[in-house]
Amino acid sequence: MEHEDRFVDIEIKLAHMEDLVDSLNGTVYQQARRIDQLEGIVQQLAEHLRAMREIGRQTPVNERPPHY
């Protein structure tokens, strides 16, 4: 009887661990998707910044605006 109780306890712990692993796997998957999204946003911002710098290089710094 003692061995059977130990096996039941082990099976219960294993079931809890499997649930925990599944939950953690879902969390890791969601975080990976979010990281991918954020990396895309960072890439877009970097490209926008490069474009703005290029526009800044093309425009003379001391040029008066047309309305003067």
PDB file with SEQRES, HELIX, SHEET and CRYST1 records, atoms N, CA, C and O in Angstrom:
SEQRES   1 A   68  MET GLU HIS GLU ASP ARG PHE VAL ASP ILE GLU ILE LYS          
SEQRES   2 A   68  LEU ALA HIS MET GLU ASP LEU VAL ASP SER LEU ASN GLY          
SEQRES   3 A   68  THR VAL TYR GLN GLN ALA ARG ARG ILE ASP GLN LEU GLU          
SEQRES   4 A   68  GLY ILE VAL GLN GLN LEU ALA GLU HIS LEU ARG ALA MET          
SEQRES   5 A   68  ARG GLU ILE GLY ARG GLN THR PRO VAL ASN GLU ARG PRO          
SEQRES   6 A   68  PRO HIS TYR                                                  
HELIX    1 AA1 GLU A    2  GLN A   58  1                                  57    
CRYST1    1.000    1.000    1.000  90.00  90.00  90.00 P 1           1          
ATOM      1  N   MET A   1       0.828  -1.195   0.000  1.00  0.00           N  
ATOM      2  CA  MET A   1       0.000   0.000   0.000  1.00  0.00           C  
ATOM      3  C   MET A   1       0.869   1.254   0.000  1.00  0.00           C  
ATOM      4  O   MET A   1       0.524   2.246  -0.642  1.00  0.00           O  
ATOM      5  N   GLU A   2       1.986   1.217   0.711  1.00  0.00           N  
ATOM      6  CA  GLU A   2       2.864   2.373   0.797  1.00  0.00           C  
ATOM      7  C   GLU A   2       3.443   2.720  -0.573  1.00  0.00           C  
ATOM      8  O   GLU A   2       3.552   3.894  -0.928  1.00  0.00           O  
ATOM      9  N   HIS A   3       3.813   1.697  -1.339  1.00  0.00           N  
ATOM     10  CA  HIS A   3       4.364   1.934  -2.677  1.00  0.00           C  
ATOM     11  C   HIS A   3       3.322   2.562  -3.595  1.00  0.00           C  
ATOM     12  O   HIS A   3       3.628   3.448  -4.392  1.00  0.00           O  
ATOM     13  N   GLU A   4       2.092   2.090  -3.468  1.00  0.00           N  
ATOM     14  CA  GLU A   4       1.019   2.629  -4.307  1.00  0.00           C  
ATOM     15  C   GLU A   4       0.789   4.105  -3.986  1.00  0.00           C  
ATOM     16  O   GLU A   4       0.582   4.910  -4.894  1.00  0.00           O  
ATOM     17  N   ASP A   5       0.823   4.462  -2.713  1.00  0.00           N  
ATOM     18  CA  ASP A   5       0.648   5.866  -2.324  1.00  0.00           C  
ATOM     19  C   ASP A   5       1.767   6.732  -2.890  1.00  0.00           C  
ATOM     20  O   ASP A   5       1.531   7.856  -3.333  1.00  0.00           O  
ATOM     21  N   ARG A   6       2.977   6.203  -2.871  1.00  0.00           N  
ATOM     22  CA  ARG A   6       4.118   6.950  -3.415  1.00  0.00           C  
ATOM     23  C   ARG A   6       3.959   7.145  -4.918  1.00  0.00           C  
ATOM     24  O   ARG A   6       4.247   8.222  -5.440  1.00  0.00           O  
ATOM     25  N   PHE A   7       3.503   6.107  -5.614  1.00  0.00           N  
ATOM     26  CA  PHE A   7       3.284   6.229  -7.053  1.00  0.00           C  
ATOM     27  C   PHE A   7       2.204   7.260  -7.365  1.00  0.00           C  
ATOM     28  O   PHE A   7       2.327   8.042  -8.307  1.00  0.00           O  
ATOM     29  N   VAL A   8       1.156   7.248  -6.568  1.00  0.00           N  
ATOM     30  CA  VAL A   8       0.088   8.230  -6.766  1.00  0.00           C  
ATOM     31  C   VAL A   8       0.630   9.636  -6.554  1.00  0.00           C  
ATOM     32  O   VAL A   8       0.339  10.539  -7.339  1.00  0.00           O  
ATOM     33  N   ASP A   9       1.414   9.828  -5.499  1.00  0.00           N  
ATOM     34  CA  ASP A   9       2.011  11.138  -5.238  1.00  0.00           C  
ATOM     35  C   ASP A   9       2.913  11.570  -6.403  1.00  0.00           C  
ATOM     36  O   ASP A   9       2.892  12.728  -6.821  1.00  0.00           O  
ATOM     37  N   ILE A  10       3.697  10.629  -6.915  1.00  0.00           N  
ATOM     38  CA  ILE A  10       4.584  10.940  -8.040  1.00  0.00           C  
ATOM     39  C   ILE A  10       3.759  11.302  -9.279  1.00  0.00           C  
ATOM     40  O   ILE A  10       4.093  12.251  -9.988  1.00  0.00           O  
ATOM     41  N   GLU A  11       2.700  10.564  -9.539  1.00  0.00           N  
ATOM     42  CA  GLU A  11       1.846  10.859 -10.697  1.00  0.00           C  
ATOM     43  C   GLU A  11       1.191  12.231 -10.559  1.00  0.00           C  
ATOM     44  O   GLU A  11       1.074  12.966 -11.539  1.00  0.00           O  
ATOM     45  N   ILE A  12       0.771  12.570  -9.366  1.00  0.00           N  
ATOM     46  CA  ILE A  12       0.165  13.886  -9.129  1.00  0.00           C  
ATOM     47  C   ILE A  12       1.187  14.992  -9.376  1.00  0.00           C  
ATOM     48  O   ILE A  12       0.893  15.985 -10.041  1.00  0.00           O  
ATOM     49  N   LYS A  13       2.385  14.811  -8.836  1.00  0.00           N  
ATOM     50  CA  LYS A  13       3.438  15.807  -9.040  1.00  0.00           C  
ATOM     51  C   LYS A  13       3.799  15.923 -10.519  1.00  0.00           C  
ATOM     52  O   LYS A  13       4.015  17.026 -11.022  1.00  0.00           O  
ATOM     53  N   LEU A  14       3.864  14.798 -11.210  1.00  0.00           N  
ATOM     54  CA  LEU A  14       4.178  14.801 -12.629  1.00  0.00           C  
ATOM     55  C   LEU A  14       3.098  15.552 -13.424  1.00  0.00           C  
ATOM     56  O   LEU A  14       3.407  16.322 -14.333  1.00  0.00           O  
ATOM     57  N   ALA A  15       1.855  15.318 -13.073  1.00  0.00           N  
ATOM     58  CA  ALA A  15       0.753  16.003 -13.758  1.00  0.00           C  
ATOM     59  C   ALA A  15       0.848  17.514 -13.542  1.00  0.00           C  
ATOM     60  O   ALA A  15       0.632  18.287 -14.476  1.00  0.00           O  
ATOM     61  N   HIS A  16       1.167  17.935 -12.334  1.00  0.00           N  
ATOM     62  CA  HIS A  16       1.332  19.365 -12.051  1.00  0.00           C  
ATOM     63  C   HIS A  16       2.510  19.944 -12.832  1.00  0.00           C  
ATOM     64  O   HIS A  16       2.435  21.054 -13.359  1.00  0.00           O  
ATOM     65  N   MET A  17       3.583  19.186 -12.898  1.00  0.00           N  
ATOM     66  CA  MET A  17       4.755  19.654 -13.631  1.00  0.00           C  
ATOM     67  C   MET A  17       4.456  19.761 -15.128  1.00  0.00           C  
ATOM     68  O   MET A  17       4.912  20.700 -15.781  1.00  0.00           O  
ATOM     69  N   GLU A  18       3.705  18.822 -15.671  1.00  0.00           N  
ATOM     70  CA  GLU A  18       3.326  18.888 -17.083  1.00  0.00           C  
ATOM     71  C   GLU A  18       2.469  20.125 -17.352  1.00  0.00           C  
ATOM     72  O   GLU A  18       2.651  20.803 -18.363  1.00  0.00           O  
ATOM     73  N   ASP A  19       1.541  20.413 -16.451  1.00  0.00           N  
ATOM     74  CA  ASP A  19       0.717  21.618 -16.595  1.00  0.00           C  
ATOM     75  C   ASP A  19       1.580  22.872 -16.537  1.00  0.00           C  
ATOM     76  O   ASP A  19       1.385  23.804 -17.317  1.00  0.00           O  
ATOM     77  N   LEU A  20       2.524  22.892 -15.621  1.00  0.00           N  
ATOM     78  CA  LEU A  20       3.412  24.037 -15.485  1.00  0.00           C  
ATOM     79  C   LEU A  20       4.264  24.224 -16.741  1.00  0.00           C  
ATOM     80  O   LEU A  20       4.431  25.346 -17.219  1.00  0.00           O  
ATOM     81  N   VAL A  21       4.799  23.127 -17.271  1.00  0.00           N  
ATOM     82  CA  VAL A  21       5.609  23.200 -18.493  1.00  0.00           C  
ATOM     83  C   VAL A  21       4.762  23.715 -19.657  1.00  0.00           C  
ATOM     84  O   VAL A  21       5.231  24.545 -20.436  1.00  0.00           O  
ATOM     85  N   ASP A  22       3.540  23.243 -19.785  1.00  0.00           N  
ATOM     86  CA  ASP A  22       2.654  23.721 -20.850  1.00  0.00           C  
ATOM     87  C   ASP A  22       2.379  25.220 -20.691  1.00  0.00           C  
ATOM     88  O   ASP A  22       2.392  25.971 -21.667  1.00  0.00           O  
ATOM     89  N   SER A  23       2.134  25.635 -19.473  1.00  0.00           N  
ATOM     90  CA  SER A  23       1.879  27.047 -19.209  1.00  0.00           C  
ATOM     91  C   SER A  23       3.110  27.902 -19.538  1.00  0.00           C  
ATOM     92  O   SER A  23       2.997  28.950 -20.174  1.00  0.00           O  
ATOM     93  N   LEU A  24       4.266  27.447 -19.104  1.00  0.00           N  
ATOM     94  CA  LEU A  24       5.503  28.179 -19.384  1.00  0.00           C  
ATOM     95  C   LEU A  24       5.796  28.213 -20.879  1.00  0.00           C  
ATOM     96  O   LEU A  24       6.263  29.226 -21.400  1.00  0.00           O  
ATOM     97  N   ASN A  25       5.524  27.119 -21.563  1.00  0.00           N  
ATOM     98  CA  ASN A  25       5.722  27.073 -23.007  1.00  0.00           C  
ATOM     99  C   ASN A  25       4.837  28.110 -23.697  1.00  0.00           C  
ATOM    100  O   ASN A  25       5.289  28.799 -24.612  1.00  0.00           O  
ATOM    101  N   GLY A  26       3.601  28.223 -23.271  1.00  0.00           N  
ATOM    102  CA  GLY A  26       2.699  29.236 -23.837  1.00  0.00           C  
ATOM    103  C   GLY A  26       3.210  30.641 -23.584  1.00  0.00           C  
ATOM    104  O   GLY A  26       3.144  31.499 -24.465  1.00  0.00           O  
ATOM    105  N   THR A  27       3.715  30.877 -22.390  1.00  0.00           N  
ATOM    106  CA  THR A  27       4.252  32.189 -22.047  1.00  0.00           C  
ATOM    107  C   THR A  27       5.469  32.517 -22.902  1.00  0.00           C  
ATOM    108  O   THR A  27       5.593  33.632 -23.410  1.00  0.00           O  
ATOM    109  N   VAL A  28       6.361  31.556 -23.060  1.00  0.00           N  
ATOM    110  CA  VAL A  28       7.560  31.767 -23.876  1.00  0.00           C  
ATOM    111  C   VAL A  28       7.160  32.042 -25.322  1.00  0.00           C  
ATOM    112  O   VAL A  28       7.736  32.923 -25.960  1.00  0.00           O  
ATOM    113  N   TYR A  29       6.196  31.315 -25.841  1.00  0.00           N  
ATOM    114  CA  TYR A  29       5.728  31.526 -27.211  1.00  0.00           C  
ATOM    115  C   TYR A  29       5.172  32.936 -27.382  1.00  0.00           C  
ATOM    116  O   TYR A  29       5.501  33.616 -28.354  1.00  0.00           O  
ATOM    117  N   GLN A  30       4.336  33.381 -26.450  1.00  0.00           N  
ATOM    118  CA  GLN A  30       3.766  34.729 -26.528  1.00  0.00           C  
ATOM    119  C   GLN A  30       4.859  35.788 -26.445  1.00  0.00           C  
ATOM    120  O   GLN A  30       4.816  36.783 -27.168  1.00  0.00           O  
ATOM    121  N   GLN A  31       5.828  35.581 -25.575  1.00  0.00           N  
ATOM    122  CA  GLN A  31       6.920  36.543 -25.449  1.00  0.00           C  
ATOM    123  C   GLN A  31       7.768  36.581 -26.721  1.00  0.00           C  
ATOM    124  O   GLN A  31       8.212  37.654 -27.131  1.00  0.00           O  
ATOM    125  N   ALA A  32       7.993  35.447 -27.340  1.00  0.00           N  
ATOM    126  CA  ALA A  32       8.767  35.400 -28.586  1.00  0.00           C  
ATOM    127  C   ALA A  32       8.037  36.158 -29.689  1.00  0.00           C  
ATOM    128  O   ALA A  32       8.659  36.888 -30.460  1.00  0.00           O  
ATOM    129  N   ARG A  33       6.720  35.986 -29.766  1.00  0.00           N  
ATOM    130  CA  ARG A  33       5.940  36.735 -30.768  1.00  0.00           C  
ATOM    131  C   ARG A  33       6.023  38.231 -30.503  1.00  0.00           C  
ATOM    132  O   ARG A  33       6.178  39.018 -31.437  1.00  0.00           O  
ATOM    133  N   ARG A  34       5.923  38.625 -29.256  1.00  0.00           N  
ATOM    134  CA  ARG A  34       5.987  40.050 -28.912  1.00  0.00           C  
ATOM    135  C   ARG A  34       7.380  40.610 -29.220  1.00  0.00           C  
ATOM    136  O   ARG A  34       7.503  41.729 -29.718  1.00  0.00           O  
ATOM    137  N   ILE A  35       8.416  39.842 -28.929  1.00  0.00           N  
ATOM    138  CA  ILE A  35       9.784  40.279 -29.244  1.00  0.00           C  
ATOM    139  C   ILE A  35       9.926  40.476 -30.749  1.00  0.00           C  
ATOM    140  O   ILE A  35      10.527  41.454 -31.193  1.00  0.00           O  
ATOM    141  N   ASP A  36       9.375  39.554 -31.533  1.00  0.00           N  
ATOM    142  CA  ASP A  36       9.421  39.706 -32.988  1.00  0.00           C  
ATOM    143  C   ASP A  36       8.724  40.991 -33.425  1.00  0.00           C  
ATOM    144  O   ASP A  36       9.233  41.712 -34.284  1.00  0.00           O  
ATOM    145  N   GLN A  37       7.569  41.279 -32.842  1.00  0.00           N  
ATOM    146  CA  GLN A  37       6.848  42.512 -33.174  1.00  0.00           C  
ATOM    147  C   GLN A  37       7.675  43.740 -32.808  1.00  0.00           C  
ATOM    148  O   GLN A  37       7.783  44.682 -33.593  1.00  0.00           O  
ATOM    149  N   LEU A  38       8.250  43.723 -31.626  1.00  0.00           N  
ATOM    150  CA  LEU A  38       9.037  44.871 -31.172  1.00  0.00           C  
ATOM    151  C   LEU A  38      10.293  45.059 -32.015  1.00  0.00           C  
ATOM    152  O   LEU A  38      10.695  46.190 -32.287  1.00  0.00           O  
ATOM    153  N   GLU A  39      10.917  43.956 -32.431  1.00  0.00           N  
ATOM    154  CA  GLU A  39      12.081  44.064 -33.308  1.00  0.00           C  
ATOM    155  C   GLU A  39      11.698  44.697 -34.641  1.00  0.00           C  
ATOM    156  O   GLU A  39      12.461  45.484 -35.202  1.00  0.00           O  
ATOM    157  N   GLY A  40      10.515  44.354 -35.146  1.00  0.00           N  
ATOM    158  CA  GLY A  40      10.025  44.974 -36.378  1.00  0.00           C  
ATOM    159  C   GLY A  40       9.815  46.465 -36.213  1.00  0.00           C  
ATOM    160  O   GLY A  40      10.159  47.247 -37.100  1.00  0.00           O  
ATOM    161  N   ILE A  41       9.252  46.862 -35.084  1.00  0.00           N  
ATOM    162  CA  ILE A  41       9.034  48.284 -34.809  1.00  0.00           C  
ATOM    163  C   ILE A  41      10.364  49.014 -34.703  1.00  0.00           C  
ATOM    164  O   ILE A  41      10.516  50.110 -35.242  1.00  0.00           O  
ATOM    165  N   VAL A  42      11.317  48.420 -34.018  1.00  0.00           N  
ATOM    166  CA  VAL A  42      12.640  49.042 -33.874  1.00  0.00           C  
ATOM    167  C   VAL A  42      13.293  49.197 -35.248  1.00  0.00           C  
ATOM    168  O   VAL A  42      13.903  50.228 -35.531  1.00  0.00           O  
ATOM    169  N   GLN A  43      13.169  48.194 -36.088  1.00  0.00           N  
ATOM    170  CA  GLN A  43      13.743  48.267 -37.437  1.00  0.00           C  
ATOM    171  C   GLN A  43      13.091  49.395 -38.236  1.00  0.00           C  
ATOM    172  O   GLN A  43      13.786  50.141 -38.926  1.00  0.00           O  
ATOM    173  N   GLN A  44      11.776  49.528 -38.151  1.00  0.00           N  
ATOM    174  CA  GLN A  44      11.077  50.606 -38.851  1.00  0.00           C  
ATOM    175  C   GLN A  44      11.533  51.967 -38.334  1.00  0.00           C  
ATOM    176  O   GLN A  44      11.751  52.887 -39.122  1.00  0.00           O  
ATOM    177  N   LEU A  45      11.676  52.101 -37.034  1.00  0.00           N  
ATOM    178  CA  LEU A  45      12.125  53.367 -36.458  1.00  0.00           C  
ATOM    179  C   LEU A  45      13.551  53.693 -36.890  1.00  0.00           C  
ATOM    180  O   LEU A  45      13.866  54.850 -37.170  1.00  0.00           O  
ATOM    181  N   ALA A  46      14.412  52.683 -36.947  1.00  0.00           N  
ATOM    182  CA  ALA A  46      15.790  52.903 -37.386  1.00  0.00           C  
ATOM    183  C   ALA A  46      15.818  53.360 -38.840  1.00  0.00           C  
ATOM    184  O   ALA A  46      16.571  54.266 -39.194  1.00  0.00           O  
ATOM    185  N   GLU A  47      15.002  52.737 -39.680  1.00  0.00           N  
ATOM    186  CA  GLU A  47      14.930  53.146 -41.083  1.00  0.00           C  
ATOM    187  C   GLU A  47      14.393  54.571 -41.203  1.00  0.00           C  
ATOM    188  O   GLU A  47      14.895  55.356 -42.008  1.00  0.00           O  
ATOM    189  N   HIS A  48      13.394  54.904 -40.421  1.00  0.00           N  
ATOM    190  CA  HIS A  48      12.835  56.261 -40.423  1.00  0.00           C  
ATOM    191  C   HIS A  48      13.897  57.272 -39.975  1.00  0.00           C  
ATOM    192  O   HIS A  48      14.027  58.342 -40.570  1.00  0.00           O  
ATOM    193  N   LEU A  49      14.635  56.938 -38.954  1.00  0.00           N  
ATOM    194  CA  LEU A  49      15.688  57.822 -38.453  1.00  0.00           C  
ATOM    195  C   LEU A  49      16.763  58.030 -39.518  1.00  0.00           C  
ATOM    196  O   LEU A  49      17.230  59.151 -39.715  1.00  0.00           O  
ATOM    197  N   ARG A  50      17.159  56.955 -40.206  1.00  0.00           N  
ATOM    198  CA  ARG A  50      18.147  57.085 -41.282  1.00  0.00           C  
ATOM    199  C   ARG A  50      17.625  58.004 -42.387  1.00  0.00           C  
ATOM    200  O   ARG A  50      18.362  58.843 -42.905  1.00  0.00           O  
ATOM    201  N   ALA A  51      16.361  57.840 -42.740  1.00  0.00           N  
ATOM    202  CA  ALA A  51      15.760  58.681 -43.782  1.00  0.00           C  
ATOM    203  C   ALA A  51      15.730  60.139 -43.343  1.00  0.00           C  
ATOM    204  O   ALA A  51      16.006  61.034 -44.142  1.00  0.00           O  
ATOM    205  N   MET A  52      15.400  60.380 -42.093  1.00  0.00           N  
ATOM    206  CA  MET A  52      15.349  61.760 -41.581  1.00  0.00           C  
ATOM    207  C   MET A  52      16.754  62.368 -41.566  1.00  0.00           C  
ATOM    208  O   MET A  52      16.914  63.551 -41.869  1.00  0.00           O  
ATOM    209  N   ARG A  53      17.755  61.592 -41.225  1.00  0.00           N  
ATOM    210  CA  ARG A  53      19.134  62.094 -41.250  1.00  0.00           C  
ATOM    211  C   ARG A  53      19.544  62.452 -42.671  1.00  0.00           C  
ATOM    212  O   ARG A  53      20.198  63.468 -42.904  1.00  0.00           O  
ATOM    213  N   GLU A  54      19.152  61.611 -43.610  1.00  0.00           N  
ATOM    214  CA  GLU A  54      19.489  61.861 -45.011  1.00  0.00           C  
ATOM    215  C   GLU A  54      18.816  63.145 -45.494  1.00  0.00           C  
ATOM    216  O   GLU A  54      19.435  63.935 -46.207  1.00  0.00           O  
ATOM    217  N   ILE A  55      17.578  63.356 -45.120  1.00  0.00           N  
ATOM    218  CA  ILE A  55      16.880  64.594 -45.479  1.00  0.00           C  
ATOM    219  C   ILE A  55      17.596  65.781 -44.838  1.00  0.00           C  
ATOM    220  O   ILE A  55      17.746  66.829 -45.466  1.00  0.00           O  
ATOM    221  N   GLY A  56      18.030  65.622 -43.609  1.00  0.00           N  
ATOM    222  CA  GLY A  56      18.748  66.688 -42.904  1.00  0.00           C  
ATOM    223  C   GLY A  56      20.055  67.030 -43.579  1.00  0.00           C  
ATOM    224  O   GLY A  56      20.458  68.193 -43.575  1.00  0.00           O  
ATOM    225  N   ARG A  57      20.725  66.061 -44.153  1.00  0.00           N  
ATOM    226  CA  ARG A  57      21.979  66.319 -44.864  1.00  0.00           C  
ATOM    227  C   ARG A  57      21.740  67.061 -46.170  1.00  0.00           C  
ATOM    228  O   ARG A  57      22.597  67.818 -46.628  1.00  0.00           O  
ATOM    229  N   GLN A  58      20.593  66.848 -46.758  1.00  0.00           N  
ATOM    230  CA  GLN A  58      20.288  67.468 -48.042  1.00  0.00           C  
ATOM    231  C   GLN A  58      19.829  68.914 -47.888  1.00  0.00           C  
ATOM    232  O   GLN A  58      19.914  69.696 -48.835  1.00  0.00           O  
ATOM    233  N   THR A  59      19.347  69.269 -46.713  1.00  0.00           N  
ATOM    234  CA  THR A  59      18.848  70.613 -46.469  1.00  0.00           C  
ATOM    235  C   THR A  59      19.941  71.438 -45.795  1.00  0.00           C  
ATOM    236  O   THR A  59      20.424  71.067 -44.726  1.00  0.00           O  
ATOM    237  N   PRO A  60      20.336  72.559 -46.411  1.00  0.00           N  
ATOM    238  CA  PRO A  60      21.341  73.403 -45.758  1.00  0.00           C  
ATOM    239  C   PRO A  60      20.852  73.891 -44.391  1.00  0.00           C  
ATOM    240  O   PRO A  60      19.683  74.238 -44.226  1.00  0.00           O  
ATOM    241  N   VAL A  61      21.745  73.910 -43.437  1.00  0.00           N  
ATOM    242  CA  VAL A  61      21.386  74.247 -42.062  1.00  0.00           C  
ATOM    243  C   VAL A  61      21.033  75.720 -41.919  1.00  0.00           C  
ATOM    244  O   VAL A  61      20.073  76.053 -41.224  1.00  0.00           O  
ATOM    245  N   ASN A  62      21.774  76.596 -42.550  1.00  0.00           N  
ATOM    246  CA  ASN A  62      21.570  78.037 -42.373  1.00  0.00           C  
ATOM    247  C   ASN A  62      20.665  78.654 -43.434  1.00  0.00           C  
ATOM    248  O   ASN A  62      20.577  79.880 -43.512  1.00  0.00           O  
ATOM    249  N   GLU A  63      20.011  77.872 -44.228  1.00  0.00           N  
ATOM    250  CA  GLU A  63      19.124  78.400 -45.265  1.00  0.00           C  
ATOM    251  C   GLU A  63      17.875  78.983 -44.631  1.00  0.00           C  
ATOM    252  O   GLU A  63      17.263  78.382 -43.748  1.00  0.00           O  
ATOM    253  N   ARG A  64      17.508  80.184 -45.109  1.00  0.00           N  
ATOM    254  CA  ARG A  64      16.292  80.798 -44.588  1.00  0.00           C  
ATOM    255  C   ARG A  64      15.069  80.122 -45.201  1.00  0.00           C  
ATOM    256  O   ARG A  64      15.087  79.736 -46.370  1.00  0.00           O  
ATOM    257  N   PRO A  65      14.034  79.984 -44.429  1.00  0.00           N  
ATOM    258  CA  PRO A  65      12.783  79.406 -44.971  1.00  0.00           C  
ATOM    259  C   PRO A  65      12.237  80.326 -46.072  1.00  0.00           C  
ATOM    260  O   PRO A  65      12.553  81.516 -46.079  1.00  0.00           O  
ATOM    261  N   PRO A  66      11.443  79.813 -46.981  1.00  0.00           N  
ATOM    262  CA  PRO A  66      10.949  80.585 -48.125  1.00  0.00           C  
ATOM    263  C   PRO A  66      10.112  81.801 -47.748  1.00  0.00           C  
ATOM    264  O   PRO A  66      10.037  82.736 -48.546  1.00  0.00           O  
ATOM    265  N   HIS A  67       9.492  81.841 -46.602  1.00  0.00           N  
ATOM    266  CA  HIS A  67       8.623  82.962 -46.255  1.00  0.00           C  
ATOM    267  C   HIS A  67       9.375  84.195 -45.778  1.00  0.00           C  
ATOM    268  O   HIS A  67       8.731  85.202 -45.483  1.00  0.00           O  
ATOM    269  N   TYR A  68      10.729  84.175 -45.684  1.00  0.00           N  
ATOM    270  CA  TYR A  68      11.484  85.352 -45.254  1.00  0.00           C  
ATOM    271  C   TYR A  68      11.774  86.233 -46.406  1.00  0.00           C  
ATOM    272  O   TYR A  68      12.404  87.278 -46.240  1.00  0.00           O  
TER     273      TYR A  68                                                      
END                                                                             
